[in-house]
């Protein structure tokens, strides 16, 4: 149906909503009235972002790890703390990164949820060889493009700070942040310094929560 004379319409858009590389949603808006399109989109997104951390304005642009060495980064990492994420509700969360024969990165994550060991497999890629710390990740249950996976800082042997963010119409953004460790715990001072680095990069981590990493090695 054609719009009435003088009626403003939006062009066709496709918006990808990212949930830290682990779940994604897509909204397609074609020929929607300008006055009502945003309100309809917001109503659709509210249930989706209810468990996420959303902020007004576009995503920040934090600096990433200089001279990032992917080979050193591979292997197992344990999640120490994170911004709330609806796709991560369990305990004993860990992820292992390895190189496949085709050059992509296998991402294999596990968590214990309701006393069951659950796993998910994904794929990460270096999207721009000039900035290897800015990777993209997607998982088997998603059909939308790669989600940002930016390594802001790492010493490869002890800890790493990871950030992911997606703009929604550049009016607000949903972001994710993780503190990772090669072991199931980090000293409190290391965690404090990690949070300070996020904050100094204009990333709000005031709602960051600790991940339970106790009692993880028992048989389920």
C-alpha positions as CSV (number, residue, x, y, z in Angstrom):
1,X,0.0,0.0,0.0
2,X,1.5,3.4,-1.0
3,X,1.7,6.2,1.5
4,X,-0.6,9.1,1.3
5,X,0.6,12.3,-0.3
6,X,3.0,14.1,2.0
7,X,3.3,11.3,4.4
8,X,6.9,10.7,5.6
9,X,8.2,7.2,5.6
10,X,11.4,5.6,6.6
11,X,13.6,3.7,4.2
12,X,14.2,0.0,4.5
13,X,16.6,-0.7,7.4
14,X,18.1,-3.9,8.9
15,X,19.3,-3.6,12.5
16,X,21.3,-6.3,14.2
17,X,21.1,-6.5,18.0
18,X,24.1,-8.2,19.5
19,X,24.2,-10.1,22.8
20,X,28.0,-10.4,23.4
21,X,28.6,-12.9,20.7
22,X,26.2,-15.4,22.2
23,X,22.7,-14.4,21.0
24,X,21.5,-11.9,18.3
25,X,18.3,-10.5,17.1
26,X,17.4,-8.7,13.9
27,X,14.7,-6.1,13.3
28,X,13.6,-5.3,9.7
29,X,11.7,-2.0,9.2
30,X,10.4,-1.2,5.8
31,X,8.2,1.8,4.9
32,X,7.2,2.5,8.5
33,X,5.8,5.9,9.4
34,X,8.6,8.1,10.8
35,X,6.5,9.2,13.8
36,X,5.7,5.7,15.0
37,X,8.7,3.6,13.8
38,X,11.0,4.3,16.8
39,X,8.3,3.7,19.4
40,X,7.3,0.4,17.8
41,X,11.0,-0.7,17.7
42,X,11.5,0.4,21.3
43,X,8.5,-1.7,22.5
44,X,9.9,-4.7,20.6
45,X,13.3,-4.3,22.1
46,X,12.3,-3.7,25.7
47,X,11.7,-7.4,26.6
48,X,15.0,-8.3,24.8
49,X,17.2,-5.8,26.6
50,X,15.6,-6.2,29.9
51,X,18.4,-8.4,31.3
52,X,21.1,-6.4,29.5
53,X,22.8,-3.1,30.2
54,X,21.7,-0.3,27.9
55,X,22.8,3.4,27.7
56,X,21.8,6.4,25.7
57,X,24.0,7.4,22.8
58,X,26.3,5.4,20.5
59,X,28.9,2.9,21.6
60,X,32.1,4.2,23.0
61,X,35.3,3.6,21.1
62,X,37.8,2.2,23.6
63,X,41.4,1.6,22.8
64,X,42.3,-2.1,22.3
65,X,45.4,-4.2,23.1
66,X,48.3,-3.0,21.1
67,X,50.3,-5.5,19.1
68,X,47.7,-8.2,19.9
69,X,49.1,-11.7,19.6
70,X,46.3,-14.2,18.9
71,X,48.5,-17.2,19.4
72,X,49.3,-16.2,22.9
73,X,45.6,-15.5,23.6
74,X,44.4,-18.9,22.6
75,X,43.5,-21.5,25.2
76,X,41.3,-21.6,28.2
77,X,39.9,-18.5,30.0
78,X,37.7,-18.4,33.1
79,X,35.0,-15.7,33.5
80,X,35.7,-13.7,36.7
81,X,33.2,-10.9,36.3
82,X,30.8,-9.5,33.7
83,X,28.1,-7.0,32.9
84,X,24.7,-8.9,33.2
85,X,23.9,-10.9,30.2
86,X,20.7,-12.9,29.6
87,X,22.6,-15.7,27.8
88,X,25.0,-16.2,30.8
89,X,23.1,-17.2,33.9
90,X,25.1,-20.1,35.2
91,X,28.2,-20.5,37.2
92,X,31.7,-21.9,36.5
93,X,31.7,-20.2,33.1
94,X,34.8,-20.8,31.0
95,X,35.7,-20.6,27.3
96,X,38.4,-22.2,25.2
97,X,39.8,-20.7,22.0
98,X,41.6,-22.7,19.3
99,X,42.5,-22.3,15.6
100,X,40.6,-24.4,13.1
101,X,42.2,-25.7,9.9
102,X,40.4,-23.0,7.9
103,X,42.0,-20.3,10.0
104,X,38.9,-19.3,11.9
105,X,38.8,-19.5,15.7
106,X,36.7,-22.1,17.5
107,X,35.0,-20.7,20.6
108,X,33.9,-23.4,23.0
109,X,32.1,-22.2,26.1
110,X,30.7,-24.1,29.1
111,X,28.7,-23.2,32.2
112,X,26.9,-25.0,34.9
113,X,23.2,-24.1,35.1
114,X,20.7,-25.8,37.3
115,X,23.4,-28.4,38.1
116,X,23.7,-29.3,34.4
117,X,26.8,-28.8,32.3
118,X,25.9,-26.8,29.2
119,X,28.0,-25.9,26.3
120,X,27.9,-23.7,23.2
121,X,30.2,-23.5,20.2
122,X,30.9,-20.5,18.1
123,X,33.3,-19.0,15.5
124,X,35.5,-15.9,15.9
125,X,37.4,-14.1,13.1
126,X,39.8,-11.3,12.9
127,X,37.9,-8.9,10.8
128,X,40.7,-6.4,10.1
129,X,44.3,-7.6,10.2
130,X,45.5,-4.1,11.0
131,X,43.6,-4.3,14.3
132,X,43.7,-8.0,15.3
133,X,42.4,-7.3,18.8
134,X,39.0,-6.3,17.3
135,X,37.5,-9.6,16.5
136,X,33.9,-10.7,15.6
137,X,32.1,-13.8,17.0
138,X,29.0,-15.7,16.1
139,X,27.4,-18.8,17.5
140,X,25.6,-21.7,15.9
141,X,22.1,-20.6,17.0
142,X,22.4,-17.1,15.4
143,X,21.9,-16.1,11.8
144,X,23.1,-12.5,12.0
145,X,26.6,-11.1,11.3
146,X,29.5,-11.3,13.7
147,X,29.2,-9.5,17.0
148,X,32.1,-7.3,18.2
149,X,34.6,-9.0,20.5
150,X,37.3,-6.5,21.4
151,X,40.3,-7.4,23.6
152,X,41.0,-4.1,25.4
153,X,43.9,-5.4,27.5
154,X,45.6,-8.7,28.2
155,X,48.9,-10.0,29.5
156,X,48.1,-13.4,28.0
157,X,49.2,-15.3,31.1
158,X,46.9,-14.0,33.8
159,X,44.0,-11.8,32.8
160,X,42.1,-10.2,29.8
161,X,39.5,-7.5,29.5
162,X,36.9,-8.0,26.7
163,X,34.2,-5.6,25.4
164,X,31.3,-5.9,23.0
165,X,28.8,-3.2,22.1
166,X,26.1,-2.6,19.5
167,X,24.3,0.6,18.6
168,X,20.5,0.7,18.4
169,X,19.7,3.4,15.8
170,X,22.7,5.3,17.4
171,X,20.2,6.5,20.0
172,X,21.3,4.1,22.6
173,X,23.6,1.1,22.9
174,X,23.7,-2.3,24.6
175,X,27.1,-3.4,25.8
176,X,28.9,-6.3,27.5
177,X,32.2,-6.5,29.4
178,X,34.1,-9.3,30.8
179,X,37.1,-9.8,33.1
180,X,38.8,-13.1,32.2
181,X,41.5,-15.1,34.0
182,X,43.7,-18.1,33.2
183,X,42.6,-19.4,36.7
184,X,39.3,-19.4,38.5
185,X,40.2,-16.4,40.6
186,X,42.0,-13.1,40.5
187,X,43.3,-10.9,43.3
188,X,40.9,-8.1,44.3
189,X,43.4,-5.4,43.3
190,X,43.6,-6.9,39.8
191,X,39.8,-6.8,39.5
192,X,39.7,-3.2,40.8
193,X,42.4,-2.1,38.2
194,X,40.4,-3.9,35.5
195,X,37.2,-2.0,36.4
196,X,39.2,1.2,36.4
197,X,40.4,0.5,32.8
198,X,36.8,0.0,31.7
199,X,35.7,3.2,33.4
200,X,38.6,5.2,32.0
201,X,37.5,4.0,28.5
202,X,34.0,5.5,29.0
203,X,32.5,2.0,29.7
204,X,30.1,1.9,32.7
205,X,30.8,-1.2,34.8
206,X,28.9,-0.1,37.9
207,X,26.5,-3.0,37.4
208,X,29.3,-5.6,36.8
209,X,28.7,-8.8,38.8
210,X,31.1,-11.6,39.9
211,X,30.9,-15.0,38.3
212,X,30.8,-17.9,40.8
213,X,33.8,-20.1,40.2
214,X,33.6,-22.3,43.3
215,X,32.7,-26.0,43.3
216,X,33.3,-26.3,39.5
217,X,35.4,-29.4,39.3
218,X,33.1,-31.9,40.9
219,X,31.4,-34.5,38.7
220,X,27.9,-33.6,37.5
